[in-house]
Amino acid sequence: MGRGSQDQAPCPGGQTADCEGVDPDIVAVADRMLSPMVFLEPMGTIRYANPAAGWLLGRAPLSLRGLDVTRLVHPGDRRQARQDLIRVIAGQSLGPAEYRVRAADGSYKTVSALAADLLDSPAVKGVLISATDVTDQRAQERSLLELALADPVTGLANRRALREHLEREMATAKTLAVAFVDLDRFKRVNDCLGHTVGDAVLQAVASRIRALLAPESMVSHFGADNFVAVITGLDPERAVRLIWEMIGHVASPLFVSGHELRLAASAGVAVRDPAATPESILRDADAALTYAKAFRRGGVEVFTEEMRTRAVDRLAMETDLRHAVERDELRLYFQPIVRLSDSRSEGGEALLRWDRPGYGLVAPGAFIPLAEESGLIVPIGEWALANVVRTLQLGHLPKASVNLSPRQLLDPGLPARIEGLLKSWDLAPQALAFEVTETVVVENFELASASLSRLRRLGCTVGLDDFGTGYSSLGYLRRLPVDFLKLDLELVHDLGSDPQAARIAEAIVSLAHSLSLATIAEGIEDQGQAEALTAMGCDCGQGWLFGRPCPV
């Protein structure tokens, strides 16, 4: 076919209309290309679309001719597409640009497009657009990004997504509050019902928290049983009220896998101040949560500067405590235990003191809870046991009782280690007694009971400490392998002023004796208390009346 008849030749690929000035040889090549291609008039009207462009959009190529190409572009990308076309016509180069284009079924495809200005080309006299379909690639990238930003258990945002959200929100002037929400004693759910049920509980809690938040706020699963809510657009008072509502919502009965559960949660809230950063507001909310768990469990605390000071001091204390054993800073004190009927010595209770450099002697109530929480109680407990056994072997006391922490009591290797200590120091097991709290035993009954039984089989005696203010379940008491009960010092303190306290103390003594258990009253400070307890039949006592804790 000669050049003079080209304008009237049928377009290749079955296109029967003329190709409107595009060289048929170029059209023939384009028809066979697997990549979508279109030729545009200078104003953006489609002059020609190859079959691949039709396949991409689900339309016949001829049906695209005469359309404004930007009308096929998603409204959100249309303005950019028009600006890019103007630049190309003006002779500027355009690298790969992505647009969403509408297919015949209404869906949108994502294409990466290249544009070339061929207006001066006699064979084309237009703009060439070649595209690559990247729809699946972008969908896969979005899916991977969602996985990277989502918590696999709850589907909530993870720490990375939380950080990115905070950075975006704090770049604006919006009011903002961050709340750490922690489920109290959630470990018991996993321990008793398994991690599958535990995960289902976390998912249910996540739904409850998320349901209370406005769309512009977010909730993240920070880890374990800890959630973080980022509340935007509310004044501080309303944000705190919302967190209280959240705590109440979490505490509502929950039915999971055939189990009815009643959870409790504590929360710490930090309100944005002008100098806040994502890191600082998270840190402050966490400090408020720590304060809530220590002093308002099941409630909400709002961060104050005092909490920051307390948190810094607590961290410094933990750091120093980690070196207490190796630096020989721990001290053993003993408080005398006497027989009430004749004041005969029955030994003493071993009590820890920490000679912290720069602070002097630190009482156990100030550092033992921190040691429990941080896990330092394990080496500290081992040190205390070894030194109590050594003290007894040297003959300084006839008998000593040692308080076992929850971690020690539930450690299955504890009885074997104690047996090894007794043998290595050639000490009679009867010289060693152990005290545990009711709460720890009742919450971990089977494990605690097995550990106490093994200690008794060694020949040691065991007892319940602080009896009378905890669970005091008669059913548990009947089944527990214990030798003595220690009356809580609060009961003893109120003997002279509260008749009900006296009746409770007397009932405990009577109950213990009926179960062949000895009784020890702690916190005896005056002769009247000692006489009242003696009259009740209480076996032994300890307190300032008989001697304060001191080194042997």
C-alpha positions in Angstrom: 0.0 0.0 0.0 1.4 3.4 -1.0 1.9 6.3 1.3 -0.8 8.2 -0.5 -3.5 5.8 0.6 -2.5 5.5 4.2 -5.1 7.8 5.6 -7.9 5.6 4.2 -6.4 2.2 5.2 -8.1 0.1 7.8 -6.3 0.2 11.2 -4.6 -3.1 12.1 -6.0 -5.2 14.9 -9.5 -5.1 13.5 -10.0 -1.4 13.9 -11.9 -0.5 10.8 -12.1 3.3 11.2 -9.1 5.3 10.0 -6.3 6.0 12.5 -6.6 9.8 12.2 -3.1 10.6 11.2 -1.2 7.9 13.1 1.2 6.0 10.8 -0.4 2.6 10.2 3.0 1.0 10.7 3.2 2.5 14.2 -0.4 1.3 14.9 0.5 -2.1 13.7 3.3 -2.3 16.2 1.2 -0.8 19.0 -1.5 -3.3 18.4 0.9 -6.1 19.1 2.3 -4.6 22.3 1.4 -6.2 25.6 1.6 -2.9 27.5 -1.4 -0.5 27.3 -0.7 2.4 24.9 -2.7 5.4 23.8 -2.1 8.3 21.5 -3.6 11.7 22.6 -4.6 14.8 20.8 -2.8 18.0 22.2 -5.9 18.7 24.4 -5.9 15.1 25.9 -8.5 13.5 23.7 -7.8 9.8 22.9 -7.0 9.4 19.2 -6.0 5.7 19.4 -5.9 3.0 22.1 -4.2 -0.4 21.6 -5.9 -3.7 22.5 -3.8 -4.0 25.7 -5.4 -0.7 26.9 -8.8 -2.1 26.1 -8.0 -5.3 28.1 -6.9 -3.2 31.1 -10.1 -1.2 31.2 -12.4 -4.0 30.0 -13.6 -2.0 27.0 -13.3 -2.2 23.2 -10.3 0.0 22.1 -12.5 1.8 19.6 -14.9 2.9 22.4 -12.1 4.8 24.0 -11.5 7.0 21.0 -12.7 10.6 21.4 -12.7 10.4 25.2 -10.9 12.9 27.4 -8.2 10.7 28.9 -8.4 12.5 32.3 -12.1 11.5 32.6 -10.9 7.9 33.0 -8.7 9.0 35.9 -9.8 8.7 39.6 -11.2 12.1 40.8 -8.5 12.1 43.5 -5.7 11.8 40.8 -7.4 13.9 38.1 -5.9 17.2 38.9 -2.4 15.8 39.0 -3.0 14.0 35.7 -4.1 17.3 33.9 -1.1 19.2 35.3 1.2 16.4 34.1 -0.3 16.4 30.6 0.2 20.2 30.4 3.8 19.9 31.3 4.4 17.2 28.7 2.7 19.3 26.0 4.9 22.2 27.1 7.9 20.0 26.3 8.8 19.0 29.9 9.8 15.3 30.5 7.6 13.2 32.8 9.0 10.2 34.6 6.8 7.3 35.7 3.6 8.6 37.4 0.9 6.6 39.0 -2.8 7.1 38.6 -5.9 5.2 39.3 -8.0 4.6 36.2 -11.6 3.5 36.0 -12.5 0.2 34.3 -15.8 -0.6 32.6 -17.1 -2.4 35.7 -16.5 0.6 37.9 -13.4 -0.7 39.6 -10.1 1.2 39.5 -6.8 -0.1 38.2 -3.5 1.5 39.3 -1.1 2.2 36.4 2.4 3.5 36.2 2.5 5.8 33.1 5.2 7.3 30.9 4.4 10.2 28.6 6.3 11.3 25.4 5.7 14.5 23.5 5.4 13.4 19.8 3.5 16.4 18.6 6.3 17.3 16.2 6.5 13.7 14.8 4.8 13.5 11.4 4.0 9.9 12.1 2.1 10.6 15.3 1.4 14.3 15.8 0.3 13.7 19.4 1.2 12.5 22.9 2.1 8.9 23.5 1.1 7.4 26.8 2.5 3.9 27.7 1.4 2.3 31.0 2.1 -0.7 33.2 -0.6 -2.2 35.3 0.7 -2.2 38.9 -2.7 -2.9 40.6 -1.7 -6.3 42.1 1.7 -5.1 43.1 0.3 -2.1 45.0 -2.3 -4.2 46.6 0.3 -6.6 47.8 2.4 -3.8 49.2 -0.6 -2.4 51.0 -1.3 -5.8 52.5 2.3 -6.2 53.7 2.2 -2.7 55.2 -1.0 -3.5 57.0 0.6 -6.6 58.4 3.6 -4.6 59.4 1.4 -2.1 61.3 -1.2 -4.5 62.8 -1.0 -6.7 65.9 -1.5 -10.3 64.9 -3.6 -11.2 67.9 -6.1 -8.4 68.1 -5.9 -6.8 64.7 -5.3 -3.4 66.4 -2.5 -1.1 65.5 0.9 -2.3 66.8 3.6 -0.2 68.4 5.0 1.0 65.1 1.6 2.1 63.9 1.0 3.8 67.3 4.2 5.7 67.0 3.4 6.9 63.4 -0.1 7.9 64.4 1.2 9.9 67.4 3.7 11.7 65.2 1.0 12.7 62.7 -1.4 13.9 65.4 1.2 15.8 67.4 2.2 17.6 64.3 -1.2 19.4 64.5 -2.6 21.6 67.2 -5.3 19.1 68.3 -5.9 18.4 71.9 -4.6 14.9 72.7 -4.5 12.4 75.6 -2.8 9.1 75.8 -4.0 6.3 78.1 -2.2 3.1 79.0 -4.9 0.4 79.9 -3.6 -2.7 81.7 -5.7 -5.8 82.5 -5.2 -6.7 86.1 -4.0 -10.3 86.8 -4.5 -11.3 83.1 -1.8 -14.0 83.5 -4.3 -16.1 85.5 -6.5 -16.4 82.4 -3.6 -17.8 80.3 -2.5 -20.0 83.1 -5.9 -21.4 83.9 -7.7 -21.5 80.6 -4.8 -21.5 78.0 -3.5 -18.9 75.6 -6.2 -19.6 73.0 -8.8 -18.4 75.4 -6.4 -15.6 76.5 -6.2 -14.4 72.9 -9.9 -14.5 72.5 -10.2 -12.4 75.7 -7.7 -9.8 74.3 -9.8 -9.6 71.1 -13.0 -9.0 73.1 -11.4 -6.3 75.2 -10.0 -4.7 72.1 -13.5 -4.5 70.6 -14.9 -3.0 73.8 -12.2 -0.3 73.9 -12.4 0.5 70.2 -16.2 0.8 70.3 -15.9 3.7 72.7 -13.5 5.7 70.6 -14.3 8.2 67.9 -13.0 7.5 64.4 -10.2 10.1 64.7 -8.9 8.4 67.9 -7.2 5.0 67.9 -6.3 2.1 70.1 -3.2 0.0 69.9 -2.3 -3.4 71.4 1.0 -2.4 73.0 1.9 -5.9 74.2 0.8 -8.7 76.5 -2.3 -7.4 78.4 -1.5 -3.7 77.7 -3.5 -1.4 75.4 -2.8 2.3 74.5 -5.7 4.6 73.5 -4.9 7.9 71.7 -7.8 10.3 72.2 -8.0 13.4 70.1 -10.3 16.3 70.0 -11.5 16.1 73.7 -10.6 18.4 76.5 -8.7 16.7 79.3 -11.6 16.3 81.7 -13.8 14.6 79.0 -10.9 12.4 78.0 -10.4 11.2 81.6 -14.1 10.5 81.9 -13.9 8.4 78.7 -11.1 6.4 80.2 -13.2 5.7 83.3 -16.0 4.6 81.1 -13.5 2.3 79.2 -12.4 0.7 82.5 -16.0 0.1 83.5 -16.8 -1.3 80.0 -13.9 -3.8 80.3 -15.1 -4.9 83.7 -18.5 -6.0 82.4 -19.0 -9.8 82.4 -17.3 -11.4 79.4 -18.3 -14.8 78.0 -15.5 -16.6 76.1 -15.4 -20.2 75.0 -18.0 -21.2 77.6 -16.4 -19.3 80.4 -17.8 -16.3 82.2 -15.0 -13.9 83.1 -15.0 -10.7 85.1 -11.9 -8.7 84.3 -10.5 -5.6 86.0 -8.3 -2.9 84.4 -6.2 0.0 85.6 -5.3 3.0 83.5 -2.8 5.8 83.4 -3.4 9.0 81.4 -1.1 11.7 80.1 -2.5 14.9 78.6 -0.5 16.6 75.9 1.5 19.7 76.9 3.3 22.1 74.5 6.7 20.4 75.0 5.4 16.8 74.6 6.8 14.4 72.1 5.4 10.9 71.2 8.1 9.4 73.4 7.5 11.6 76.4 3.7 11.3 76.4 3.9 7.5 76.2 6.5 7.5 79.0 4.3 9.8 81.2 1.1 7.7 80.6 3.1 4.6 81.5 4.3 6.2 84.7 0.7 7.1 85.6 -0.3 3.5 85.0 2.4 2.3 87.3 1.1 4.7 90.0 -2.5 3.4 89.4 -1.5 -0.2 89.8 0.3 0.6 93.0 -2.2 2.9 94.6 -5.5 2.8 92.7 -5.8 -0.7 91.1 -8.9 -0.9 89.1 -8.9 2.9 88.6 -7.5 5.7 86.6 -4.6 8.0 87.4 -3.6 11.2 85.5 0.1 11.9 85.2 1.7 14.6 87.4 5.3 15.7 87.7 5.4 14.0 91.1 4.9 10.7 89.3 7.8 11.4 86.9 10.0 12.0 89.9 8.7 8.9 91.5 9.3 6.9 88.3 12.9 8.2 88.0 13.6 7.4 91.7 12.1 3.9 91.2 14.3 3.2 88.2 17.4 4.4 90.1 16.3 2.1 93.0 16.0 -0.9 90.7 19.4 -0.2 89.2 21.0 -0.1 92.6 19.1 -3.1 93.8 20.5 -5.2 91.0 23.9 -4.8 92.5 22.8 -5.2 96.2 23.8 -8.9 96.5 27.2 -8.7 94.7 28.1 -5.6 96.7 27.1 -7.3 100.0 24.6 -4.5 100.8 21.8 -6.8 102.2 21.4 -7.4 105.9 19.5 -10.0 107.8 17.5 -8.8 110.9 15.5 -11.1 113.2 12.5 -10.2 115.2 12.0 -12.4 118.3 9.1 -14.8 118.5 8.2 -15.9 122.1 5.8 -18.3 123.7 3.1 -16.1 125.3 2.5 -18.4 128.2 6.0 -18.1 129.7 7.9 -15.7 127.3 10.3 -18.4 126.3 12.1 -17.8 123.0 10.9 -19.7 120.0 13.4 -18.2 117.6 12.8 -15.3 115.3 11.4 -14.1 111.9 14.1 -13.3 109.4 13.6 -9.8 107.9 15.6 -8.2 105.1 17.2 -4.8 105.2 19.1 -3.1 102.4 22.0 -0.9 103.3 21.7 1.3 100.2 24.7 3.6 99.6 23.7 7.2 100.3 20.3 6.2 101.8 21.1 4.1 104.8 18.9 1.1 105.8 15.9 0.6 103.5 12.9 -1.3 105.0 11.6 -4.4 103.0 8.3 -2.7 102.3 10.2 -0.1 100.2 12.1 -2.5 98.0 10.6 -6.1 98.1 7.6 -5.2 95.9 10.1 -3.8 93.3 12.2 -6.9 93.6 9.1 -9.0 93.0 8.1 -7.0 89.9 11.6 -7.0 88.4 12.4 -10.6 89.1 15.3 -9.6 91.5 13.5 -11.4 94.3 15.0 -14.6 93.0 18.7 -13.9 93.7 17.7 -11.9 96.8 15.6 -14.8 98.1 18.4 -17.2 97.5 20.8 -15.0 99.4 18.4 -14.7 102.3 17.8 -18.5 102.6 21.5 -19.3 102.5 22.3 -16.7 105.2 19.4 -17.8 107.4 20.6 -21.4 107.3 24.2 -20.3 108.1 22.9 -18.2 111.0 21.0 -21.2 112.4 23.9 -23.6 111.9 26.1 -21.2 113.9 23.7 -21.5 116.8 22.6 -17.9 117.1 18.9 -18.9 117.1 17.0 -22.1 117.9 14.6 -21.6 114.9 14.0 -19.0 112.2 11.0 -18.4 109.9 11.5 -17.1 106.4 9.0 -15.3 104.2 8.7 -16.9 100.7 7.8 -14.6 97.8 5.3 -15.8 95.2 8.0 -16.4 92.7 9.9 -18.6 95.2 6.9 -20.5 96.4 5.8 -21.4 92.8 9.3 -22.4 91.7 9.3 -26.2 91.5 13.0 -26.3 92.2 12.8 -24.6 95.6 12.3 -27.7 97.8 15.4 -29.4 96.2 17.5 -26.3 96.8 16.5 -26.0 100.4 17.2 -29.7 100.9 20.7 -29.1 99.5 21.3 -26.1 101.8 20.2 -28.1 104.9 22.6 -31.0 103.9 25.5 -28.7 103.1 25.2 -26.9 106.4 24.3 -30.0 108.4 21.2 -28.3 109.8 18.1 -30.0 111.1 15.1 -29.1 109.0 13.0 -28.5 112.1 15.0 -25.3 112.7 13.6 -23.8 109.5 10.0 -22.5 109.1 8.4 -20.8 106.0 5.7 -18.2 105.8 3.5 -17.5 102.8 0.5 -15.2 102.3 -3.0 -16.3 101.9 -3.5 -14.5 98.6 -0.6 -16.2 96.9 -1.7 -19.6 98.1 -5.4 -19.2 97.1 -4.6 -17.8 93.7 -2.2 -20.6 92.9 -3.6 -23.3 95.1 -2.5 -26.5 93.4 1.1 -25.4 92.8 1.4 -23.7 96.2 0.0 -26.7 98.0 2.4 -29.1 96.3 5.4 -26.9 97.1 4.3 -26.6 100.8 3.8 -30.3 101.0 7.3 -31.0 99.8 8.8 -28.5 102.3 6.9 -30.3 105.2 8.2 -33.7 104.0 11.7 -32.3 104.4 10.9 -31.7 108.0 10.4 -27.9 107.9 7.3 -26.2 109.2 5.1 -23.9 107.1 2.4 -21.4 107.9 0.1 -18.7 106.6 1.1 -15.1 107.2 -1.2 -12.2 107.7 -4.2 -14.5 108.4 -7.5 -12.7 109.0 -7.5 -10.0 106.4 -7.2 -11.9 103.2 -9.4 -14.6 101.7 -9.5 -16.6 105.0 -11.4 -19.4 103.2 -12.2 -22.3 105.6 -12.3 -24.7 102.6 -8.8 -23.8 101.5 -7.5 -23.8 105.1 -8.8 -27.4 105.6 -6.9 -28.6 102.6 -3.7 -26.6 103.0 -0.6 -28.4 104.3 0.3 -25.9 107.0 1.5 -26.0 110.6 0.6 -22.6 111.9 -1.3 -19.4 111.3 0.0 -15.8 112.0 -2.7 -13.4 113.0 -2.5 -10.2 111.0 -1.1 -7.2 112.9 -4.1 -5.1 112.1 -6.3 -7.4 114.1 -3.8 -7.4 117.0 -3.6 -3.6 116.9 -7.3 -3.2 117.2 -7.8 -5.7 120.1 -8.1 -3.0 122.8 -10.4 -0.7 120.8 -12.6 -2.9 118.6 -14.6 -5.7 120.2 -15.2 -7.2 116.8 -11.5 -7.5 116.1 -11.1 -9.3 119.5 -13.9 -11.7 118.6 -12.4 -12.4 115.1 -8.9 -13.0 116.7 -10.4 -15.4 119.3 -12.3 -17.3 116.5 -9.1 -17.7 114.5 -7.2 -19.0 117.5 -10.0 -21.5 118.2 -10.3 -22.5 114.6 -6.6 -23.1 114.3 -6.5 -25.2 117.4 -9.4 -27.3 116.2 -7.3 -28.0 113.1 -4.2 -28.8 115.2 -2.5 -25.6 114.0 -0.3 -23.4 116.2 -1.0 -19.6 116.3 1.4 -16.7 116.3 0.2 -13.1 116.7 2.4 -10.4 115.2 2.4 -6.7 115.9 2.1 -7.0 119.8 3.2 -3.6 121.2 1.8 -3.5 124.7 1.2 -5.8 127.6 -2.6 -5.5 127.3 -2.5 -7.0 123.8 -0.2 -9.8 125.0 -2.5 -10.7 127.9 -5.6 -10.6 125.7 -4.0 -13.0 123.3 -2.7 -15.3 126.0 -6.3 -15.5 127.4 -7.5 -16.5 124.0 -5.0 -19.3 124.0 -2.7 -17.9 121.3 0.5 -19.8 121.3 3.2 -17.3 120.4 3.7 -13.7 119.7 6.1 -11.2 118.2 6.2 -7.4 118.2 8.0 -4.4 119.7 6.9 -5.5 123.2 9.3 -8.4 122.9 12.0 -6.8 120.7 12.4 -4.9 117.5 14.1 -6.5 114.5 17.9 -6.5 114.9 21.0 -8.3 113.7 21.7 -11.5 115.6 
